[in-house]
Amino acid sequence: MVSIDDRLNQIIRELIGNGITLEQAVEAFEGKYIVAAMSASRGNVTQASKALGVHRNTLHNKLRSQTMLNGFADSIRPVRRRISSNNVVRAPKSSNGKTRSR
């Protein structure tokens, strides 16, 4: 049976041989790890963050910011949208400028 160290050393040699930078390798690994945790928790960010050992806000930020994870955050939770003041229904005002009661 091959140890995890042997497997990692083989992967690292391949990455370096293919010109992959440390930053690219870390981002790819982190992205895959997060996706696996999110899949295992069926999209529950709180459960996934506990499994990963990070605060849920940290996980939310990573889901939003990581290039590899673009779209993944959108697929697990809908984006909350603010209602603009143009879409708010306001009560009619009287001639003196005050809001009339109904």
C-alpha positions, 0 to 999 in steps of 0.5 A: 500500500502506498503511503500518503507521503509517497502519493503527495511526493509523486503529485508534487513532482508532476506539478513542478514538472508541468510548471505549476506554481505553488499558488496555483497548486494551493488554490487547486487543492483548496478548491477541490477540498472545499468542493468535497466538503460541500458535497459531503455536507450536501451544500450545508456551509455550517457543516462543511466549515466544521469539517474543514475546521474554518469559520463559516464566514471564512468558507463563504468568503472562499466560495465567493472569491476563489477562481476555481469555485466561481459558480459553486457558491451560486449553486448552493444558496440564492443571492440575497438582493436588496430592494431598491427604493424605486421598487418600494410601494409608498403610501400616498401623500396628502397635499401638505406633504405628510403621509396619509393614513389609510 
